[in-house]
Amino acid sequence: MGLIAAAIAVGLAAVGAGIGNGLIVGRTVEGIARQPELRSVLQTTMFIGVALVEALPIIGVVIAFIVMGQ
C-alpha cells in the first residue's frame, strides 16, 4: 500500500508541475509577444516562477520516501 501511495504522490506532483510550468511559460511568451522590450524582465520572472513550481515535485518525492519508509 505504501508503494501505491508513493507513486500517486510523485505522479500528481509531476502532473501539477507540468501544468504549472506550461501556464507560466505560455503566459511569458504571450507577454513577450505583446511587449518585446520587456523580454529580460519577463524571462527573469518566469525563471523564478518555474523554480518555485519545480519545488512541488521535489516535495512530492520527499513525501514518497517518507511514506515508503513506514
Secondary structure, DSSP 8 states (H G I E B T S, - for coil): -HHHHHHHHHHHHHHHHHHHHHHHHHHHHHHHHH-GGGHHHHHHHHHHHHHHHHHHHHHHHHHHHHHHH-
